[in-house]
Every structure is written in structure tokens, then in C-alpha cells.
Amino acid sequence: MDAAQASPADHVQPLADRLWRAVQERRAITPLTAEHPGLTVDAAYDIQDRVVAHHLAKGATVTAAKLGLTSAVKQRQMNVSEPLYGWLTDGMLLPAGNLLEVGRFIQPRVEPEIAFGTARDLDGPGVTTAAVLAATEWVAPAIDVLDSRFTGYRFTLADVTADNSSAAAYALGSPVEPAGDLRLTGCVFTKNGELVATAAGAAVMEHPAAAVAWFVRKLHDRGGGLPAGSVVLAGALTAAVPIAPGDTVTAEFDRVGAVTVVGY
């Protein structure tokens, strides 16, 4: 059976292994869809599951979920048309001071997000923004560190889904009780003291909690749910920017707080 005739299931483990090697070797590779143009998003999530399993086999623990491509800005930047999710581990959480060892990655970029901490289980095909807000115990400022394993960040939705949503690292600021309308929460994103972008919470699917609701419904489609005590980064409010040694990036959010990452 040649590659064109093989079923997606035949490729799941080999493609997950290829992505894992790219992570370990810090080496960009060609998109999976260049060789497998029929790769579906559902099959890509199966590959993602195997990539995450590699992390767990090394002793990591999943500590948070990250949503991607939840804003029109990000979808335009990456030339895709719908959101996706991935998983973050304890080894990806930056230590106190949020120092980022840039050399650990291939082509790191950073973006500002609002993180949600849940106090109730969320599950089912009809989970709404209101249900997410009712289940939210806290929100926090966050910076998501991306590191696509594909050369030049060129990929399809299936590629980036398989690549665990480009997950690399993340920083969380201090959690606070939700206050006010998160759609109106302003964000100021700076790099080395210069303004990169401004945005409001509504940039993320018109409400960042709507992105979390989308995630829960997607998990339900795949036979899962979101348990109480979960942490979810709801997606970038702005386009991502590269980070290099010596760079300092800060995301400031009205009524939510601020978080800074320093590259070295």
C-alpha cells in the first residue's frame, strides 16, 4: 500500500513521531500535508494526542489547554479559517521571573491571552459563553509562547493541529476574580517598551469565554469534557511576534493584570 492509498490511521504514529523528533532536535520540518494532502483535522487531533503522549512518557503532566486561531487577526496571519486547541504541560510553564531560554526552540513567537480557571465541570454539545462564565473561578493575564515545528510557520489547519497548536511554553500572571465585561477588556502588548498592538477581549470570538465554550463543545465531539480545576488560555488577542535573547514582552489587561516574559 503506498502513501496515497494508506488510511489516515496508518500515518498517525509515524507522523506524531516525526513531530516529536522535530521538537527534540529543534529542527523545522516540511508540513505533514505536503506528503499527506488528504490529512483531515480529525486525524490531526489523533496525531496531536500521540505527540502529547510523548510528553507524558517523559514524565510531564498536562497543566493547561491552549486555544489557537480564535481571532480574525490570527486566522489572517496564519491563513486558516477556524480555531483549534492544544495542550500545555508543567514543563512548559515558565518559572518565576518568566525567563524564556530562546535557544530551546526553533522559531519562538509570543502573543497575549486571557487565561480562565474553572471551578465546575463543563461538558456537552450545548455549552455556552454564559455557562463558561458561571464556571469561571478566576482569570489571569497570560503570554503564550509558540514554536511551530514547520519551516517559516507555513502550515494548514491540519498541520498546526497535529503540531499541538504550536505549543512551546507559557507564562501566567496573578489570578483575579472576573470583573466587568471581558469583551471590553483592553490589552496593550509591548516589546522592548514599544507598542506592538492593542486589542480588546472581543477580538477573541467576540468574547474570550465564547472560545472556551467552543473548546468544550469540541472536546465533547471527541468524547471528552473539561473538568473543574482546568486552566484554559483562550487564544491570542493580537498577532504573534518573534522573541529573541534580550527581548522583553509585556501584556497588560484592564482589570486582569499584566505579565512579562524576558528572552535570554
N, C-alpha and C positions, 0 to 999 in steps of 0.2 A: 504494500500500500504506500503510495507516495504522499508527499505533504499535502497536495491538493485534495486527495481522496480521504485522508485521515479525518476522524471526527475531532471536534474541539477537545473532548475529554482526553484524547491521546496526547495532546500537547500541554495539558495543564501542569504537570510536574516538571517536565523539561523546561518550559518557559519560566516557571517560578524559580527553578534552579539558576537559569540564566540571569534573571534579575538579581537574585541573591549574590551571585558571583560579582555582578557589577557593583553592588553595594560594598562587598568586602574588598574588592580590588580598586575601588574608587575610579572606575573606568566607564565612560559613557558608551552606550551601545546603540545600534540602529533600532528603530521601533519594531515591536513584535509584529505589527500588521504589515510591515514590508515583506515579511516572509509568509505571514498568515493573514491575508487581506479579509478573510471571512470571519475573523475573530469577533465574537459578539461581546457586548458588555456583560451579559450574564456569565459567560465563560471567563471573562476578565476578572470578575469577582471571585470565581473559583481559584484563579491563579493568585489573586491577592491573598486569599485565605492561606494558600501554601507558602507565600512569602512571609506572612505573619507567623506561620508555624515555624519557619526557620529562626525567627527572633526568639520564639518561646523555647525552642530546643537549645538555645544558647543561655537560657536562664532568665530571659526577660519576662516582664509581666505587662499586660495591656493596662494602661492607666487612663487613656482618654481616646475619644474619637475625634477625627478632624473632617470637616466638610470642605469641599472644594468646588470652585466654579459656581458659587452661589450668587455672584453678582454679574451684572451685564458687562462691567469693566473687565472682570477676569475672563468671562467667556469670549469676549472680543480679543483679549490679549492672547489667549491660548487657542483661538479658532475652534471652539467646541460649543455645544448648544444646550447642555443640561448639566445639573450638578452631579457630584459623586461623593463618596466617603472613603476614608481610610482609617488606620488605627495607629495610635502613638503608644510608646512603651515607657517604662520607668527610665530606661537608659537614654531616652530622647529628651527627657525633661532637663533643662539646663540647671546647673547648680546655683547656689546663692551667688548673686552678683551677675548672673546671666551672661557669663563669658562664653563665647562661642569659638571653639577651635576650628577655624575655617578650613584648615588643611585636612580635616577628617572627611570632607565632602568633595563632590565633583564640581558642582556649579551652584553653590548655595544662593538662595534668594530669600527675602523676608517680606512679610505682609502683616498688617494689623487685623486683629479679630476680637470678637467678644466671646468669652467662654461662659458656658452655662454649667452649673452644678445642680443636679436633680435630687429631690428628696422623696420622690414617688416613682413607682414603676410606670413606664409608658409603653403601650403596645397596641397593636390593632391597625386596621386599614383606614380608620377614620380619625386618627389623632389630629388635632387642630392646633393652631397657634395658641388659642386660649388654654387648651389642655397643657401645653408645654409651660406656659407662664404659671399656671396653677401648680405645676410640679417643680418649679424652679426654686431652689433654696438660696442660691447666690449667683451673681455674675462677676466676671473679673476681666481686666484687660489682658490681652494675650498677643504674643508675636509668634507666628507660625514660620518655621524655617523649612523651606522647600529645597529639595535636591533631586531634580529629575535625573533618572538614570539614562535618559535618551539624549543623544547629541543635540545641543542647541535648543533644548526644550521643544523639540518638534515631535508631536505625537497626536494620535487620535484619542477620542474619549476612551476607547477600549484599552489603548496603550497605558494611559495615565491611571486608569482604574486598576489594571493589573499591577502597576508600579506603586501600589498602596498610596495613591493620591500624592506621590512625590514626597511622602513623609520623611523627615530627617531629624528635626528637633523642635522644641517649643519652649517658650517662657510664659509663665503665668504671674500676673501681679496679684495684689491682695484682693480676696473676695469681698464683695459688699452685697447687701440686700438690694434687690432690684428697686429702682426708684424712677418714676416718670415713664414716659413713653419711649421705649428703646428705639422706635423708628426715628425719633428726633435726636437721639444721642449723637452728638458731633464727635468726629475723630480728626485729630491733627497728627499727621505722620511726617516725621522729620528724619533726616540723615545728616550726621555731622553738623547739626544746628541749622540746616537749611530745609525749608519746606519741600516735601515731596508731593504731598496730596492732602486734600481734605475731603471728608465724606460724612454721611450720616448713616445711622443704623438701617434706614430704609433701603440703602444700596444693596443689602443682602436680602433678596427675595421679598422686598418691601417691608420685611420685619425679620430680624435675626432669629426670633423664635419660630417663624414660619420655616426657616431652613432646618431647624431641629425637628419640627413636625414632619417635614419631608423625609428626613433621615429615619425617623421611627417607622413611617409607612414603608420605606424601602426595606428596612430590616424585617418588617412583618412579611413582605413579599418573599423574603429569603428564609422565612421560618424562624425569625428571631424577634427580640424586643430590646428595650432599653431599661435596665434595672435601676432602682433607686441607688443613689450614690455615684451615678455616672458623671463624667465630665465630657463636654462636647464643645469643641471650637467651631463656631457657627459659620465660618467662611470669611474670606477677606473683604474688607470694605473698599480697598483700593487695589490697584495693580501691584504686583510684587517688584522689588528692586534688588539688585545684587548686593552682597555684602562681602567685604574683603578685610584682611587684617588691618586694624586701626580704625575701622568704621564704627560709629555709634548710631544706632537707630532707636527712635522712641515713638511709641504710640500712646497718645493722650486721648482719653474719652471723657466727655461730660458725665458727671455723676457716677462714673465707673472707676476712674483712676488712670494710672499711667504705668507703663512697663518699658524697660530699656534693655537692649541687647548690645553687647560690645564684642566685635570681632577681634581675634588675635591670631 
